[in-house]
Amino acid sequence: MALGWQCVCIDSHDPDADARFWASALGWRRTFEDADEVVIEPAAGSPQDGVSPDILFLRVPEGKTVKNRLHLDLRPDDQAVEVARLEALGARRLDIGQGPEATWVVMSDPAGNEFCVLRPLTEQEKLSAS
């Protein structure tokens, strides 16, 4: 294949603060930063290192005003524990009409960017994926 996925770019009013939240949330590391952009990547030597796309936060003058056209879905081992941990980092739960039957939790980061925390994979799903 001649095309690879390098990074997800996120417009940011404050790249430093947004990178700090997401690096803490994901357990990632900063690999580049200047006044207008910050890059985070998976922890060195982790199973995601060199596999997961980087996240690049790019400074823009305006704040977030509407729903994201793209959002991240995160797959935890324990949904309730991770939702609580993310809330402690500054994320908040959102009700976008997902209903009580939803198996995911819709949240926003401190800048207001929406993301979802999915349910854990079942043992059968884990076996099927390997």
C-alpha positions as CSV (number, residue, x, y, z in Angstrom):
1,M,0.0,0.0,0.0
2,A,1.3,3.4,-0.9
3,L,-0.8,5.4,1.5
4,G,-0.6,5.4,5.3
5,W,-2.4,7.1,8.1
6,Q,0.0,9.5,10.0
7,C,-2.1,11.5,12.4
8,V,-5.5,12.9,13.5
9,C,-5.4,16.7,13.4
10,I,-7.5,18.6,15.9
11,D,-8.1,22.3,15.7
12,S,-7.4,23.8,19.1
13,H,-7.7,27.2,20.8
14,D,-5.1,26.0,23.3
15,P,-2.9,23.1,21.9
16,D,-0.9,22.8,25.2
17,A,-4.0,22.3,27.4
18,D,-5.7,19.9,24.9
19,A,-2.5,17.8,24.5
20,R,-2.1,17.7,28.3
21,F,-5.7,16.3,28.7
22,W,-5.4,13.7,25.9
23,A,-1.9,12.6,26.8
24,S,-3.1,12.0,30.4
25,A,-6.3,10.3,29.1
26,L,-4.5,7.9,26.8
27,G,-1.2,7.5,28.7
28,W,0.7,9.0,25.7
29,R,3.7,11.2,25.4
30,R,4.5,14.5,23.7
31,T,6.9,14.1,20.8
32,F,6.8,17.7,19.4
33,E,5.6,21.0,20.6
34,D,5.9,24.7,19.8
35,A,3.6,27.7,20.3
36,D,1.2,26.6,17.6
37,E,1.1,22.8,17.6
38,V,1.7,19.8,19.9
39,V,2.0,16.2,18.9
40,I,1.2,13.3,21.1
41,E,2.0,9.6,20.4
42,P,1.6,6.3,22.2
43,A,4.0,5.5,24.9
44,A,7.4,4.4,23.6
45,G,7.6,0.6,23.4
46,S,3.8,0.1,23.9
47,P,1.8,-2.1,21.6
48,Q,0.3,1.1,20.0
49,D,3.8,2.7,19.4
50,G,4.2,3.1,15.7
51,V,0.8,1.6,15.0
52,S,-1.8,4.2,16.3
53,P,-1.9,7.5,14.4
54,D,-0.4,10.5,16.3
55,I,-2.7,13.2,17.4
56,L,-1.7,16.7,16.3
57,F,-3.3,19.7,18.0
58,L,-3.1,22.8,15.8
59,R,-3.7,26.3,17.1
60,V,-6.7,28.2,15.6
61,P,-8.0,31.5,16.7
62,E,-11.6,30.5,17.3
63,G,-13.0,28.2,19.9
64,K,-15.2,25.2,19.2
65,T,-18.7,26.2,18.3
66,V,-20.5,23.2,16.7
67,K,-20.6,19.4,16.9
68,N,-17.5,17.6,15.7
69,R,-17.7,16.1,12.2
70,L,-15.2,13.5,13.4
71,H,-14.8,12.1,16.9
72,L,-12.7,9.4,18.7
73,D,-14.2,6.2,20.0
74,L,-12.2,4.8,22.9
75,R,-12.4,1.1,24.0
76,P,-11.7,0.5,27.7
77,D,-11.3,-2.6,29.7
78,D,-13.7,-1.1,32.3
79,Q,-16.1,1.6,31.0
80,A,-17.2,2.9,34.4
81,V,-13.7,3.2,35.7
82,E,-12.5,5.0,32.6
83,V,-15.4,7.4,32.5
84,A,-14.8,8.3,36.1
85,R,-11.1,8.8,35.4
86,L,-11.8,11.0,32.4
87,E,-14.2,13.1,34.4
88,A,-11.5,13.6,37.0
89,L,-9.2,14.8,34.2
90,G,-11.8,17.4,33.1
91,A,-14.1,15.6,30.6
92,R,-17.8,15.7,31.0
93,R,-20.7,13.5,30.0
94,L,-23.0,14.7,27.2
95,D,-26.5,13.8,26.3
96,I,-26.9,14.0,22.6
97,G,-30.1,11.9,22.5
98,Q,-28.3,8.6,22.6
99,G,-31.0,7.0,24.8
100,P,-30.8,4.7,27.7
101,E,-30.1,1.6,25.6
102,A,-26.7,3.0,24.4
103,T,-23.7,0.9,25.3
104,W,-21.4,3.8,25.0
105,V,-21.0,7.0,27.0
106,V,-20.7,10.3,25.0
107,M,-18.3,12.8,26.6
108,S,-16.5,16.0,25.7
109,D,-12.9,16.9,26.5
110,P,-12.3,20.2,28.4
111,A,-12.3,22.1,25.0
112,G,-15.7,20.7,24.2
113,N,-14.7,18.1,21.6
114,E,-17.0,15.1,21.7
115,F,-15.8,11.5,22.0
116,C,-17.3,8.2,23.1
117,V,-16.2,5.6,25.6
118,L,-17.4,2.3,24.3
119,R,-18.3,-0.8,26.3
120,P,-15.5,-3.3,26.8
121,L,-15.1,-6.1,24.3
122,T,-16.7,-9.4,25.3
123,E,-14.3,-12.4,25.6
124,Q,-15.8,-13.8,22.4
125,E,-15.1,-10.5,20.6
126,K,-11.5,-10.5,21.9
127,L,-11.0,-14.0,20.6
128,S,-12.5,-13.1,17.2
129,A,-10.2,-10.1,16.9
130,S,-7.0,-12.1,17.4
